[in-house]
Amino acid sequence: MNTGKHRRNFWIGNGVLAVAMLTLFFMGPLSDALGIWAAVLWMVLAAVGMALVMSDKTGEPPSPD
């Protein structure tokens, strides 16, 4: 099992993804207020969050058990 420490980008990415999840929960009121821009906001948040999480990957695969 890989027990290495994660960098700051990983945790920031998870925070951004949590905000993206909250936008999905409140998509109804957000779409009433922002229109189509609510969906655009969600897509941007999800893309930025995934980019930050994936930037934490190292080139070394974990050792087999």
Secondary structure, DSSP 8 states (H G I E B T S, - for coil): -------HHHHHHHHHHHHHHHHHHTHHHHHHHHTTHHHHHHHHHHHHHHHHHHTT--SS-----
